[in-house]
Amino acid sequence: MHFVNQLFCGLPATTKPRAHYLAKAGISPFLIDAPHGRVTVEQFAELYRLLVFDLDDETPCFFARPLRGGTLKLLCLSMLDAPNLQVALHRYTQFFHILLDDFSYQFSVANGLARMALKEHAPLKGSRILIHELMLKLFHGIASWLIASKIPPILMECAYAQPIHSADYLYFYPGIVRFDQPQTAMSIDSTLLDHPIRRTKQQLGAFLRHAPADWFYVSFEDRLLSHRVREHLARHLATSGSVQHVARALHMSVRTLSRHLQQEGTHFQAVKDEYRRDYAVQALTRSEKPLIDIAEALGFEDLACFSRAFKTWTGNSPAAYRKARTTGLAVN
């Protein structure tokens, strides 16, 4: 919900009410004040597209000058005929240098690393942390799309203090992440710069239709053990959701599983609770499935146990959570 809440920062007073956009994106209004609220990537992408359309700004009120509809398309078109990724990224930095006065990118190559950094030339209009997160992901997502390969970040530097939602960075940047740095930047293996551009104009339409989902969320599930644990839980939670069952299914001991998860900055119960929380939120907001059925699907002994756990995760009961969504949609 950090990404949703901060997306509304800096919008003009004439913008439609926040509840209007949340309802159209299928996001429960209760989530606005839920400290651990969760939305799907698709819900966030739909909300982003709604704001882009209404404001005619593909970076909705991030900067002093709006990026009108079609800007992202022109950016990608300018890069598609580049001979390799390095030339494409040079064009990328030049494009934003021409368009914006208060923001630009700085690209450099040294010691086997290609580094894309953000530069602020004036105070940003929208939420600074969100802008840093999204504009760095824009570079990362477009670069990965251009060479048709997931680019693993080696180092992520953040020019801000560690935010409360930093646990989600595991899904976006499966490398080293450092906070309180002089610049926000991402470093990747410089050998990737020689990779040819593999995308065509014919493929650009689908990429743009899915924006910002396809550049905001470049999944690295195959690189993270925590994702493999979630995948197993998604398939077998009700019958084999214990740490012993999961370790056996992944062909390792419980101790080895725990050690690898610790290296990723998490532990088994946290991964299990995150999966159950996200499943419950989606079931409550995107279906009419009875509460008892949700509880059983998540492996809870009874509805009371599910309700206690859900209140711990979100600060409210499952029934109140669903009611808030229904009320919000009815109002709008």
C-alpha positions, 0 to 999 in steps of 0.5 A, spaced: 500 500 500 505 504 500 506 504 492 498 506 492 498 511 497 504 515 495 501 515 488 496 520 490 502 525 493 502 531 489 496 531 485 492 537 483 486 539 488 482 538 481 483 531 481 477 526 482 477 523 489 481 518 491 475 513 493 473 514 485 480 511 483 480 506 488 474 503 486 475 503 479 482 499 480 478 494 485 482 496 491 478 496 498 478 503 501 480 500 508 487 499 505 488 506 505 489 506 513 491 499 513 499 498 516 500 492 512 495 493 507 497 489 500 494 490 493 496 486 487 501 488 481 495 488 477 491 493 481 497 497 482 498 498 475 490 499 473 490 505 478 497 507 475 493 507 468 487 511 471 491 516 473 495 517 467 489 517 463 485 522 467 492 527 468 495 526 461 501 525 464 505 518 464 509 520 470 502 522 474 505 529 477 512 526 479 515 532 476 514 540 474 513 538 467 508 532 465 510 527 460 504 527 455 501 520 453 505 517 448 512 519 451 514 512 453 512 509 446 517 514 443 522 513 448 522 505 446 521 506 439 528 511 439 531 505 443 529 499 438 534 500 433 540 501 437 545 495 436 546 493 443 544 495 450 549 500 451 547 504 446 540 504 448 541 506 455 545 512 452 539 514 448 535 513 454 539 518 459 539 523 453 531 522 452 530 524 459 535 530 459 531 533 453 524 532 457 525 534 464 528 540 468 528 537 475 530 530 474 535 526 469 539 519 469 547 518 470 550 512 466 557 510 467 561 504 467 567 502 471 570 496 474 565 491 471 559 494 473 554 498 469 551 503 474 544 507 472 543 513 477 538 518 479 539 526 479 535 531 482 536 538 479 530 541 483 525 538 489 521 533 486 513 534 485 511 528 488 513 523 493 520 522 493 521 515 495 516 513 490 519 517 484 526 514 486 523 507 486 519 507 480 524 511 475 529 506 477 524 500 476 523 504 469 530 503 467 530 496 469 524 494 466 525 497 460 532 494 459 530 487 461 525 487 456 529 490 450 534 484 451 528 479 452 532 477 459 531 478 466 537 483 468 539 481 475 541 487 479 548 486 483 547 493 487 541 497 489 543 504 492 538 508 495 538 515 497 533 515 503 533 511 509 530 504 510 523 505 509 518 500 513 516 497 506 523 495 505 521 487 505 518 488 498 525 490 495 526 482 496 521 481 490 524 487 486 532 487 487 534 480 489 541 483 490 545 487 495 540 493 497 544 499 501 540 505 504 542 512 506 547 513 500 549 519 496 545 517 490 539 512 488 542 507 483 542 500 480 548 497 478 548 491 473 553 486 470 557 491 464 557 484 460 550 485 459 551 492 455 554 488 449 547 484 448 543 486 442 536 488 442 531 483 441 525 486 441 521 489 435 516 494 434 510 489 433 512 487 440 512 494 443 504 494 443 503 489 448 509 491 453 505 498 453 498 495 454 501 492 460 505 498 463 507 499 468 506 492 471 511 489 466 517 494 468 515 495 475 515 488 477 520 484 473 520 477 477 526 473 479 522 467 482 527 462 480 533 466 483 530 466 490 528 460 495 523 464 498 519 464 492 520 457 491 517 456 498 511 460 496 510 456 490 510 450 494 505 453 499 500 455 493 500 448 491 500 444 497 499 449 503 492 445 506 496 438 506 503 439 506 505 446 509 509 445 515 517 447 514 518 439 514 514 438 508 517 444 504 524 442 506 523 435 504 519 437 497 525 442 496 530 436 497 534 439 503 534 439 510 530 444 515 536 447 517 539 448 510 532 451 508 532 456 514 539 458 513 538 460 506 532 463 507 536 467 513 541 469 507 535 472 503 533 476 510 527 472 512 525 466 515 520 460 514 514 463 518 514 469 515 514 467 508 508 462 510 504 468 513 506 473 507 503 468 502 497 467 507 496 474 508 496 475 500 492 470 499 487 472 504 487 479 501 485 477 494 480 472 496 476 477 500 477 483 495 476 479 489 471 474 490 465 472 494 468 466 497 465 464 504 470 466 510 470 459 512 472 456 505 478 461 505 480 459 512 480 452 510 484 453 504 490 457 508 490 451 513 487 454 519 483 449 524 477 454 524 475 461 522 477 463 529 484 462 528 484 465 521 480 471 524 486 472 529 491 471 524 488 476 519 487 481 524 495 481 526 497 481 519 492 487 517 489 490 523 482 488 522 478 482 522 476 478 515 469 480 515 470 488 516 475 488 511 470 485 506 465 489 508 469 495 507 470 493 500 463 492 499 461 499 502 466 503 498 464 500 492 457 501 493 459 509 495 462 509 488 
